Amino acid sequence: MKNKTLFLYVLFLLSWFWVLSLYLRHGLVPPADFQPLILQDLEFLGPYVLILDLLVMVALFSVITPYLRRSSKATEDSCEDEPLDNRNNN
């Protein structure tokens, strides 16, 4: 999986959990009433929301990236030992 795709998946999951937490706190509200609740959360976090997002993303990628490297199999180039003309190495 490419890093850009992984980043979009993680971003989608984080936003989904945030909206889910809003629904759990305030119940089912119409979308027009939902926007002030989002703004209220952002005002509560203030300028630290960007730092918090950066910390969460770095923490997630520091856990996910080594796992992906271990799960991908190493490929071997078979052309290293073969001569180009397919003759024996005499």
N, C-alpha and C positions, 0 to 999 in steps of 0.2 A: 504494500500500500504506500502510495506517495505521501510525503509529509504535508503537502497542501491539502490533500483529501482528508488526512487524519486530523489536521487542524480544523477543518470545517466540521467534521463529525464531533469533535470535542467541543467546539463552540456551540453547535446545535444542542448537544446534551446539557451544557451549562445553562443555556438560555431556557431550555425546557424545564430544568429543575427550578430555576428562578420563578418562572411563570407558575409552575406547580405549587411552589411555596406561597405565592400570592393567592392562588385559589384556595389553598388550605387555610390561610389566615382570614380571608375575607369572604369566602364562599363564592357561589356563582353570581357574578355581577355582569351587567351588560358591557360590551366593549367600550362604549363611550365613557362609562364610569371607571373603566380599568386603567386608562391612561393617566389620570391623576394619581392613582396608587403607585404606578411605575415611577412617576416623577417624584413622588414622596419618598420612595425607597432610594432613588438616586441622590436626592437632596440630603438624606440621612447619612449616606456614605461619603458624600462630598468628593473632594479631589482625590481621596484615597482609593476610590474605586478602580482607577487605572493601575495603581500599584498592586492592589489586591488581584486584579485580573492577570497582571503579569506574573505575580507569584504563583497563582494557581496554574497557569499555562506552563511555566517552567517546571513546576513540580510534576505535572502530568507527563510532560515530554521526557523528563529525566527518568520516569518509571517506564513509559511506553517504548521509547526508542531502544533501550538495551534488550527488552523483551522481543522486539521485532527483529533485531540483529541476531539473536540466538535462534529464533524460529526459522529464519531464512537459511536454506542450505547453501553451503559453499560450493561454488562451481569450479571445476578444474578445466584449464585450457589444454586440450589434447594435442595442440600443434607444437608444443615446446620440444618434444623429443623426436618428432617426425621430420625427416628431411623433405625439402620441397619437391624433389624429383622422385620420391618414393623408392629410392635405391637403398641398399644396405650401407651402413657406415664402414666401409672397408678402407 
